[in-house]
């Protein structure tokens, strides 16, 4: 079998990021490795011109090329097929979406007769676990391929709208935070985008539009509608899972990785994006093992991939309306009416962004007011003066990040930074010439028009003196409130601030009043509802740090095993 040169296979992304890693992105398996894989796959043949997989349709799985060539193509806004790569004998066809059986982002068409081995998503995950050497090579390639698609803009939806329009930024942010490739076009500067808008009769009120991989056109879609067309919100509602995890932040993802790796059937639900609030951090520099720092998105993306590798089902964005405890097996009622059943529940829903009491705030959310600072926001603020409120580490990380892109950052805080922020961030902010610190102040007024925010005023709490800046962007990092209201009907005991109480904190009257009916005490991370556990920021008494959330996510799995053994094992 003649093996292709990866550099020759990588035909159109030579100028794209990661092009120098083509050998890792498109490795060739040797005969011995293919023999080991063959035990898990089915041998199939395709004729010249046949589609092995089609963008927008559920991918059959992981293909190992035995003979022939397959051309991988993307379709641009003009409807033209653009070759991404050609792959031949010994190579394999897949990217991270195939771990979960997601719809394909690109087309794969046979060039001449082709023979392959096909592994289903389940068989692919089994391969990654049982054969460490092959698994490492394959997993690295799948991740690099997805990253390359994201960075080059190939695959995924085409988003069309006026640059900077709030709903376009919203859709861009959703795709970026969920690791989904996208192409963004402005009809004012792109002829293909203009032609597409004219072809579908799209008015200005319909913008932005999203052209899904399957060809469906969505007019100013919600995040949920876009996710549905991408297959991101798929859930097997017929299965009773061993554990359902509400929240895909660091704690929830850690629980998913450890539970799934230990053989439990796991489903993870999140209303926005994987990574939670930590996923929006521009750079985390005090997380163990990353001396040069790592972005919250990169850290969360690695955990997301690990959870999928071990078979956890992850659906985003999915809103959990309530926990139903009326039956022996608890269930989660979703915002769209679906119901997810599980033998145990892990509450990892974190906290919701806190909003200051400023008149008109909601009017400008998404139109200048933001609760995170991503590369998308960095592009928007280039050359601008901005205001940022918050004195914690997340705020500090955002200040350092934004200062590298905008002209000036006005940092508005109530207390001295030494009381709320890590010293390394304080020193870094002090060294930035374009950051002005306003201590003892709070936002008092927002200014704007129909297009969005135009200015921010803050007031010193001691002197009453006011100052303003003509800023079109305000970033809020003022903490968060526990996201636990959806537990209300089950009456889980919470403290006065709404954080969920667990373990020893429930002893005595609190536990008796909750109606605890078991002879044993709640386990350390178990709530007042048997079989319902709480971890991470939503839990009363937890340390609000990424590492602490990850630790609780790992620790809860042993308690899940204990509970499931008591009630009759796993599914």
N, C-alpha and C positions, 0 to 999 in steps of 0.2 A: 504494500500500500504506500503510494507516494504522498508524503505529508506536505501540505501547503505552507509556504512561508507567511507567518502572520503579517509581516510588513506588506506583502503583496495583497493580502486579503483586505486590508484596512484602506479601502479605496477612496472614500470621500472625506474622511475626518482628519486628514493628514495635517491640516492647519488648526484643528480643534484642540482644546485642552485634553490631556491624557493621551495624545497621539503617540507620545514616546513610550507608552506602556502597552502598546499593541500586543506584544508577546504575552502579557499577562491577561489582557482582555480576550484574546482569541488563541488560547493555547491548543496544542494538538495532543490528543491522547495516544498512547502507544498501544500495541496489539494486546498486551497483557491487561492494561487498564480497561480496554473495551471488552475483553472477555469477562472481567469481573462485573462490569456494568450490565452485560447482556442477560445475566440471571434475573435482573429486575425489570427488563424491558420487553417490548414486542417488536418484532421485525416487520417493517412496512416498506412498500415500494410506491414511488410516485413517477408519473410520466412527465415529459417535458411540458412546462407551463402550468402544472398543477400547483395549487396553493397548499402549503403545509400548515400555514396559519395566516389569519387575516385580521388586520387592524380593526379594533372595535368588537371583535367576536372572541368568545372565551377560548383561550389557548388550550390545546390538548395536553401540553406538558413540555418535556425536555427531550430534544432530538439529538441523537449522536449520529453524525454522518459516517456511513460505511462506504458509500461510493457516490460519485456525481457532485454537483455543485448546487447551492441554493443562494439566490440573490435576495438580500434583505433591503427593502425599500421603504421610504417614507413618502407621504403625499403632501405637497406644499399647498399654500392658499390658492394657487392657480390651477390646482388639480393635476399637477405634473408629478410623476413618480421620480423620486431622487434616490439613487443607490447609496446606501450607507456602507454596506460591506458584502462581500461574496465569501461564502464559507464552503470548505470542501472536506475530503476524507479525514477522519480523525478529530475534526472539530465538533463543537456542540452548539445548538441553537436554543437560546433562552436568555432571559434577564430576570431580575428579582421578582417581577410580577408572576412568574410561573411557579414560584414557591407556594402561592396561594390560589393558583388557577385563575388569575385575573384575566380580563380581556387583553388581547395582544395590542401593543402600541404601534407595531409596524407589520408589513407584509413579508412573508417568506415564500418565494416562488422557485420551483425547480427549474434549473437550466440544464436540460437534457435529463436522461433517466437518473433517478435518485433512489438509493436504498438507505434506510435509517433504522436506528433503534429508538423507540418512543417509550419514555418513562412518564407515567402520570405524575401529577404534583405530589401525591402520597409517596410514590416510589422514589422521586427525586429527593424528598426530605429523608427517606430511609437511607438513600445512598450517602447523603452528606453526613449522616450519623455513624453508619456502620463501617465506612471506609474513610479514615481520617485523611489519608494522603490525597485521594481524589477529591474528598469533600472540601479540603482547604483550597485546592486549585479552582474548583468549580465555583465555590462561594465568592472567592476573590473576583473571578471573572464576571459573575452575575452583578456584583456591586459596581464594579468599574464600568460595565456596560450601561447600567442605569445612570450613573453619574455622568457618563459621556453624553447620553441622551439629554439629560437635564442641561448640561453646560452648552451643548451645541444647538439646543432647541428642536431637535428631531424627535418625532413621536409625540403623543399626547394631544390635547386640544389646541386649536388655534383661537386665540383671544383677539378680538378686533374692537378697538375703541380709541377715543382721543387720548393721547398721552396724558397721564396724571389724573384722569377722571376717577372719582372715588370708587365707583363700582368695578372699574377695571383693576384698580389697585387691590381691591378686596379679592377678586378672583385670582390675580397674580399671587397674592399672599397665601391664599388657600393652597394653590398648586405647589408653591415653594415650600411651605411648611409641611406638606404631606409627601414630599419627594416625588412629585409628578412633573414630567417634562411638559413644557408648553412653549408655544410660539406666540409672541405678542406683536401685533401689527397696528399701525395707525393709518386709517384711510386717507388722511391728509397728506401722507408722504409715501404710501405704498400703493402702487397701481393694482396689484392683485387683490388687496384688501378692499379697495374702492370698487373694483369690478364685482367682487363677491357680494358686497352690500347691495349693489344695484341689482344683481341677479335675484336675490331673495326679497327685494323690496323692503329693505330695512330702513326705518326712519331714525332720526336722531334720538327719539324717545326710547327706541328699542336697544340702543347701545348701552353697554358693550354686548357683543354677541360671542358665543362660544361654538365653534365647529368641533363636534365630538369626533373621536377616531372612527366611529361607525357612520359618519356623515350627517348625523342629526345636528340641526342648528337650534341653539337655545338663545332666546332673546333676553338679555339682562337677567341671567339665571341666578337663583340663590346658590349658596355653596352646596346645599344638599342636592339640588337638581344637577349641578355639575358633577358631583361625586357619583350620583346614580348612573349617569351616562358613562362614567369611567369604571363602574363596577366596584367602587371603593366601599359601598355600604351593604354589601351582600352578607347575609347571616343565614346559617342553617337553623331555622326556627323549629325544625322537626326533631332536633337533637336535644336531649337533656344533658347539659355539660356538667362536668365535675365542679367547675368553678367559673363564675362569671365575674369579670373585673370591670368595674365602672371607673374609667379614667385611664388614659394612656400617658400619664406623666412618668417621671423616673420611678416612682414607687410602683405604679401599675405595670409598667413594662418589666421591671425587675421581677415582680410576682409572676408575670406571664412567662418569662424566660425560665425561671426556676421550676415553676409548676409544670409547664409543658415538657421540659427536659426530663422531669421525673415521672412522665407517663400520664399525667392528668390531662383530660380534655378541657381546653381553655377557650373562652371567648372574651375579647376585650372590646369595650365600647367607649367612644369618646365623642363629645359634641363638637369639637373644633379641629384638633390636629394632634398627632402624636408628639410627645415631649412636654406637654403642658406649658406652664409659664417658663419653666427652665428652657424649653425649646426655643423661646424667643430671646434668650441671652446671647449677646453678640460674642462674648468670650468668657469662659469660666476658667480662671487661672489657679484656683485653690482646690481643684478636684484631684484626689490622689491618683498618681500614675500619669499625669499629663503636665510635665514641667513647663512646656511652652504654651499651655492652655489649649482649650478646645471649645468650639462654639456649641451652644446648647443644641442647635439643630443637628450638628454632626454627631454629638453624643447620643441624642435620641434616635437618630437614623440607624446607628449601629445596634442599639437595643431593639429597635423595630425589626431589623433584619434577623437578629438572633431569635426573637420570638416567633417569627414566621418560619425560620429554619426548623424549629422544634415542633411546629404544627399548630401554634395558637392561631385562632381565627381573630382577625382584627377588623372592625367595621367603623368607618369614620366618614362623615359626621353623623352620629346617631345620638339623639337626645333621649335620655332616660327620664320619663315623666314621674314614675313612682316605683317603689318596691312593694310587691303584693305578697303579704305574709299570711293570707287567708287559707292557704293550703299547706299540706305537709312539705311539699317541695316549693321553695320560694321562686318567684318569677319577677322579671323586670318588664314593666309595661313601657313601650317606646312611644315617642311622640307621633309616629305614623301609624300607631295601632298594633304593630307587631308585638309579640310577647316572646321573651327569651327565658327559658327554664334552666335552672342549675341547682345542684345539690348544695352548693355553698356560694356565698357572695362575698366579694372583697370590695369594700368602699375605698376607692382611691381617687375620688372626684376632686380632690384638691381644693382650691379656693378661687372665687370669682374676683376679677379686678375691682378694686375699690374705686368709687367715683367721688370726687370732691363735690361739695354743695355749692356749685356755681351755676347761676342761671344760664340756660341755653346750651349747657354742655352736650346733651344728647343730640341737639341739632347739628353739632359739628363733629360728632363721632364718625370716623371714616371720611371726613371732609376737612381734615387738618388735625383732629385730635386722635392720638393713637396710644395704645397700651403696650407697644413693643417697638423695637428698632431693628429692622432687618435690612438686608442689602437693597430691598425695594425702597424703603424709606430713605436709605442713604443716597440713592440716586435722586430722589425727589428734593432733598434738602441741599443739594449741591449749590454752593454760593449763597445760601440763605442764612438768616438769623433765626434761631429757634429757642423755645423755652422748654425746660424739662423740670418736672416736679418729682421729688423723691430723694430720700437719703440713705436707702439701703444698698446692698451690693448690686442688685439688679439695675438700680438707677445709676450707680457708679460705672458699671460695665457699659451701659448705654451712652453715658456722657463721653467716655473715652472713645467709643466707636463713632459716635456722631461727630465729635470734634475733628475727626480726620476727614470729614466730608463737607461740613458746612463752614460758614464764615465765623459764626459765633454761637455759643451755647450759654443761655442764661439758666443757671441751676438754682431753683427756688426750693428752699428747705425751711422747716420750722425750727429744727434744733441743729447744733453744731454736728458736723459730720463724724467727729470722733466718737459720738454717742451711738451711732447707728451703722457705720460703714467700716469695712476692713481697712487696715492701715495702708496696705499696698495700693489700694484704689485711691485713698486720700492723697498719697504722695504723687501718684500719677496725675490726678486731676490738678493738683497744685502746680505741676510742671507744664500744664497746657496753657499757652498764651491766649487762646481764644475762648476760654471758659471764665465766666464771671459768676461768682457765688453770692447769693442773696440769702443770708441766714436770718431766721426769725420772721420769714415772710410766707404768705400764702396767696394763691390766685384769688383775685376779687372780681374780675370781669373779663369776659371774652367779647371780641368784636368780630363782625363778619358780615357777609352778604349771602345771596342765594348760591354763590359758587363755593362758599366755605369760609374758613377762618381767615381773618386779616390782621388780627392783633391780640395781644395778651397784656392784661394789667395785673400787677401784684401789689399787695399792701404789707408793710411792716406791722407786725402784730403789737409791737410796743409803742411805736411812735405814730402809727397811722399814716405815715408817709407812703405815697404811691409812686410806682414807676411802671413804664410800659415799653413794649417793643412791637414793631410792625412785623410780627411773625405769622406766617401762614401755617406753622406747625407747632403743636404742643404735645409733648410726650409725658404721660402720667405713669409713674412708678411709685404709688403711695400705699402699697400693701394690698391685701386681699381679705375677703370675708369667706368663711367656710361654705363650700358648695354642698350643703347637706339637706336642703329643703325637700328634696325628692324622697327622703326617708320618712317624712312626716307621718303618713298613715300607719307605718309600722311602729311608731313611737319609740324609736331608738333614743336612749338617754343621751342628751347633749348638755354641754355646760352653758353658762349664761351668754356666751358669745356665739353659740351654735356649733362648736366643735364636738365631734362624736367621742364619747367616753368609752374606754375599753378597760378590760382586765381589772387590776386592783382598785382602780378609781371607782369601780361600780360596787364595791363592797358595802354592806350595811343597808341603810334605808333606800339608797339609790337603786340598788339591785332588787330589793323587795318590791319597791314601788313600780318597777318596770315589769313585774309579772314573771320573773325568771322562774322556770318550773323544773329545772334539772337539779339533781343532787350535787353535782360538781359546781365549782366556781367557773366563771368565764375564763378562758385562756387569755394570756397577756394582751393579745391584739383582737380579742373577740368582743363584740358589742353586747348590749343587753338583749339582743335577739340571737338565740342559738344558731350557729352556722353563718352568721353575718359578721365579717371582720372589717376593721378599718385600719388603714395605713397612710403614711405620708402627711401632707399638710392639713388634711381634713380631720385628723385625729387629735383630740385634746392631749396636750402635753408633749406632742412630737417636736423635734428640733427641725425648724424650717430650713433645711439644707438639702441639696441634691443627694449628697452621700448618705445622709440619714434616711431619706426616702428610699433609696436603693437598698439600704440595710434592712429596713422594715419589710420591703417587698420580698427579700430573701427569707427573712425570719418567719413570715406568715405561712410559708409553704409547709413547714413542719407541723404547724398547728392545723392547717387544712387536712393534712394526712391523718392526724389524730382524730379530727372531727369526722371525716368521711369513714374512717374505720369503725367509729362508734355507731354510725347510722346505717352501716351496711355496705361499705366499699364504694368503689368507683365504677363508672360506666364503661 
